[in-house]
């Protein structure tokens, strides 16, 4: 693509499919990414519902149905798609604006617990620059959300920057921080391969609840007491905070457009990321929708919809 391609919206070059298992259900899921028209945004097409119908769910914060262990859009009792954050991070990290995500189960497949498989699948078909200019959400004033000792905020900034700090009592993790100005190259090299992680003690509580049935050392970093169980170890010494950064990028992609601003968090998570978006859009004086060339596009207003060891693979349709 041309050097000024970041000023224009993009979609993918062709349909590409990925299959794997859902980390919570343990069931096999097939996901297909389809090219989409300019200004259509990211839309989930949920198939395989019990009544035989399909349902479209726009990937936006207003459609978030749960944030307990992952981010879910849709109705938890009906048509919904869970564990969307790693895929959403790949789409935002690579600068993709418009895609239809067709998924035949209730979860996006977990793959290896990171965004790497989605990046590789997208690379098979490439990106296509579209005629419409990209729009961005420009942060005009600070917005902050707190939950006990945890907090998250958005602040004015000329680029798109994320600064994340985590702080765990467990010595395997401890306190870790990372800050990046988000670009496709930075996402690929520094973020996309960071895997999700969890404690064996938590898994033992979740399994009887019917959760994490697909979790394994193939798709998460497992911590027991003061050691990591994965024989290959970590991909980075600070892989834990890199994954929290990946999650934040994916969750905040539910804003409907890239940010021109700074996101910061301390001990953040899916719920706090969602509450940050909710607080931002509750204050129309805190943001403006601008074109990528920094020209005002529309007054501030809510973005609408117009805008078990797994085996997995990706194939181009």
N, C-alpha and C positions, 0 to 999 in steps of 0.2 A: 504494500500500500504506500501511497505518497506520504511525504514528510508531514503534511498538514492533515493526515487522516484522523488525528485525534479531534479535529474540529467537526467531524462528521460521524453520524451514527453507523454502526456496523451490525452485521448478522453473520451467520456461518455460511460456508460455501455450498454445503449439501447436507443431507440427513446423515447422521451418524448414530449408531446404537451401542449401548453399553449394557452388560448384564452382570449381576452379582447378587448378594443377599442383603436383606434388611437387617441392620444390627440389632433391632429390638425384636422383630418377628422371627428372624432366622429363615424367612422364606425367600425364594428366588424372585428377583424383580428384573424386568427389562425396561430400560429407559431409552428413549429416542429423542435426540435434539434435532429440531427442524428449523430451517431458515424462516424468518418472519418479516413482515412488512415494516417500513419505517414508522416510528411513533407507536408501535404496538407493544413495546416493552417485553418483559418476560412473563409468559403465561404457562401454567401447568395444565395439561390435559390429562385428567385422571380417568383411566379406563379400568376395566375389570371389576366394576362395582357389582354388588350382588343383584341389583335390579336390571342389569344389562345396559344401563345408560352410561354415557360419558359426561364428565363435568369439567368446565373450565374454571380455573382459579387463578386470578391475577396475583403475581408475586409482589404484593405490597403489604405494608405494615398493618393496614386496616383489616386484612384477612388473616392475621396471625391468630391461631386457635389455641396454641399451647407453647410454653417455653420451659418446661420442667427439665427434661434431659436433652432436648434438642429443640429446634424451631420447626413448628408445624404451621402450615397454612390450610385454611378450610375449616369445616365443621368436624371436630373430633368424633362426633357420633355419626357422621355421614361421609360425604366426599371430602377427603383431606389427603395431604401429602406431608410426611414428616421427614426429619433429618435432611432438610434442604440446604443447610448452611454451607456444606463443603462444595456443592455444585454452584450455589449462588456466589461463593467466593471466587470460583474459577471464572465465572462469567464476568463478574465485576473486575477481577484482577487482570483479565485479558482485554478488557475494554469492549465487551459485547453488550449491545443495547437491546436487541430484538431477537427473541428465540421462543419457539414453542417447545416445551418440555413434556413429552408424552411418557407417562409412566403407568404400568399396568398393576401396580400394587400400592400399598399405603405408605411406602417409604422410598426415598431415593436410595439406591444400593450404596453400601458403605465403602465398597472397594477396599483399599488398604488403610482406610481411616484418615486419608488426606484428600487433597484435590488433584493429585498427580494424574490419576487415570482419566479424569475429565479433561485436563489440559492436553494429555496425549490424544484423546479422542478428537478434540476440537482441532488439534494440529493436523490430523489426517485430512480434514476438509478445508482448512484455512478460513480466513475471514474475508468478508466482502464489504467494501465501503459503500454506503448508501447515500442518496442525494440529500437527505435531510440533515440539517445541522444538529449536532449533539447539544442537549440541554443539560445544565448542571444546577445543583442546589447550592447557592452561595450563602454561607453562614454570615449573618450580619451582626450578631451579638452573641455572647456566651449563653449556653443553655446547660444546666447541670442537674443531674439526678443522683440521689443518694439512697442507699439501702443499708442501714447499719454502718459498718466501716467501709463498705464498698461504695464506689461512685464512678460516674461516667459523665463526660461533658463534650460539647461541641463548641469550638471557638473560631472566630474569623482567621483565615490563613489564605495566602495566595495560591497555594497548591492543594494537593490532596494528601494529607498526612495523618498517620495513625501512631499513637504512642500508648503502649499497653504495659501494665505492670501486674504481676500476680504475686501472691504471698501465701505460701502453704506452710503449715507447721511441720509437715513431713520433710525430713532432711534431703530426700532424693530430689525434691523440687525446690523448696525454699523460696526465696524472693528472686524474681527474674524480671527484667525490663527489656523492651525493644521499641525502637522508633524507626519508621520508614516513611519516605515520600513514595506513595504508591504509583508504580508504573508497571506495564506488563513484564518488563525484564526483571524488575525487583520481585514481583510476585512469583515468577518462574523460579528464580535462583534462590530466594531467601524464605519463601513462605509456602509454596504449593505442596511441598513434600512433608510438611510437619503433620504428624499423626495425632489423632485423638488419644487420650490417656485416661486411665481410671485405676481405682484401688480395688484389689481383690475383695477386701472387706465389704465394699459397697456392692460389688457384683453379687456376692452371696446373699445380700438382702433383696436385690432386684429380681433375681431369677425366679423366686417363688411368686413374684408379682406378675410374671409373664413378660418381663422386660429383659433386654440384653441377651436374648436367646441366640443371636448371631454373633455375639462378641467372641473374639479369639485373639491369640497372639499374632494372627495374620492381619488384623485390622485395628489394633490398638496397642498402645504401650501399657503394660500391666505392672502395677506397683504393689508389692507385698512387703509390709513392714518397711525396712530400709534398703530394699533392693529392687531392681528392675528384672522382671522375669524373661523378657524377650532375649533370646540368645544372641541376636545381632546387636543389641544395645540401642543407643540413640543415634539419630541421623545428625543432630547437632547437640552440643552440650546444653543448649537452652531450647530444645525442641518443644518443651511444654509451653513456654510463653509464645513461641512462634505459632503454635496451634491455636492458642487463645486469640492471637492476632488474626489468623485465618478465619476463625469463627466470627470475629467482630466485622471483618470485611463482608462476609456472607450475610450476616444479620442486617447490617446497615444498607446492604444492597436492596433491601425491601423498601427503601425510601423511594424507589422508582427512577432515580437518576444518580449519577456520580456526585460526590460532594466536592465543593471548593471550600475547604475548611480543614480544621484540625480536630480529630477525635482523640480523646484521652480517656483512659480508664484505669481504675485500681480495683483489683479483685472482681473484675467484671464477669459477665456471663450472658446467656441468651436473654434472660428476663430483663436484665439491666440494659442491654442493647435495645430491646424492644421499647422499654420505658423511655429511653433517650429519644427515639424517633417520635414516640407519642407526645413527649413534652415539646419537641421542636415544632411539630406541625400544629400543636395547640396554640402557638404564638406566631401569628402571621407577620409580626414585626421582626422576627428572628432570622428570617431567610427570604431569599428571592430566587425565582427560577430564571436563569440567564442562559444565553447561548454560549457555546464554548469560546467564542471570540470575545466574551465578556460584555456582550450587548444585551440589554434587558429584553426578555422574550415575553413574559406575561407577569402580571402582578402576583404577589404571593398568594397562593391558594393551595388547597390540598390536591396532591397529584391523583388523578383518576386512573382508571384502568386503561384509558387510551394511551395513554402512554404504553462355631462353629466354623472351620476354616473355609473361607470363601474361594470360589474360582470365578474369575471375571475376565471379560474381554470386550473389545470395541470393534465394531465393523461398520463400514460405510455402506449405506443403502445402495 
